[in-house]
Amino acid sequence: MSENNFMTEEKLILSQIQQLPEQLKQEVLHYIEFLQTKYKSQNGKRKKRKAGSAEGKFKLAPDFDAPLEDFKEYM
């Protein structure tokens, strides 16, 4: 994109935003923040996941899969 097109698009975006009511301007701001966060997370360096890396960090109760009292009437 040329510098001239960018400035034209930027002016168009700003003029559109200026016409919005304050509440919608706030929504636009939130959407811009969302896009910035999304863009950063996509371009940031991610650590490679390793299977089993959480092994031993969580313990399940021995009866974790036992029926719950609250659902007895449905069983």
C-alpha positions as CSV (number, residue, x, y, z in Angstrom):
1,M,0.0,0.0,0.0
2,S,1.4,3.4,-0.9
3,E,1.8,6.1,1.6
4,N,-0.8,8.2,-0.2
5,N,-3.4,5.4,0.0
6,F,-2.7,4.9,3.7
7,M,-3.3,8.5,4.5
8,T,-6.5,8.5,2.5
9,E,-7.7,5.4,4.4
10,E,-6.6,6.8,7.7
11,K,-8.6,10.1,7.0
12,L,-11.6,8.1,5.9
13,I,-11.5,6.0,9.1
14,L,-11.1,9.0,11.3
15,S,-13.9,10.9,9.6
16,Q,-16.2,7.8,10.1
17,I,-15.3,7.6,13.7
18,Q,-15.9,11.3,14.3
19,Q,-19.5,10.8,13.1
20,L,-20.3,8.1,15.6
21,P,-22.0,8.7,19.0
22,E,-19.7,8.5,22.0
23,Q,-20.9,5.0,23.0
24,L,-20.0,3.6,19.6
25,K,-16.7,5.3,19.7
26,Q,-16.0,3.4,22.9
27,E,-16.9,0.2,21.2
28,V,-14.5,1.0,18.3
29,L,-11.8,1.6,20.8
30,H,-12.4,-1.8,22.5
31,Y,-12.4,-3.5,19.1
32,I,-9.1,-1.8,18.2
33,E,-7.6,-3.0,21.5
34,F,-8.9,-6.5,20.8
35,L,-7.3,-6.5,17.3
36,Q,-4.0,-5.3,18.8
37,T,-4.0,-8.1,21.4
38,K,-4.9,-10.7,18.8
39,Y,-2.2,-9.4,16.4
40,K,0.5,-9.4,19.2
41,S,-0.4,-13.0,20.2
42,Q,-0.3,-14.3,16.7
43,N,3.1,-12.7,16.0
44,G,4.6,-13.3,19.4
45,K,6.9,-16.2,20.1
46,R,5.0,-19.1,21.5
47,K,6.6,-21.8,23.6
48,K,6.2,-25.2,22.0
49,R,3.8,-27.3,24.0
50,K,5.0,-30.6,25.5
51,A,2.7,-33.5,26.1
52,G,2.6,-34.5,29.8
53,S,4.1,-31.3,31.1
54,A,1.4,-31.0,33.8
55,E,1.8,-34.5,34.9
56,G,1.6,-34.8,38.7
57,K,0.4,-31.2,39.2
58,F,-3.3,-32.1,39.6
59,K,-5.0,-34.8,41.7
60,L,-8.4,-36.1,41.1
61,A,-10.6,-37.3,43.9
62,P,-10.9,-41.1,43.9
63,D,-14.7,-40.7,43.3
64,F,-14.5,-37.9,40.7
65,D,-16.6,-39.9,38.3
66,A,-19.1,-41.1,40.8
67,P,-22.7,-40.0,40.3
68,L,-23.6,-36.7,42.1
69,E,-26.4,-36.6,44.7
70,D,-28.0,-33.7,42.8
71,F,-28.6,-35.9,39.7
72,K,-29.9,-39.1,41.3
73,E,-33.5,-38.3,40.3
74,Y,-32.4,-38.2,36.7
75,M,-30.6,-41.6,36.8
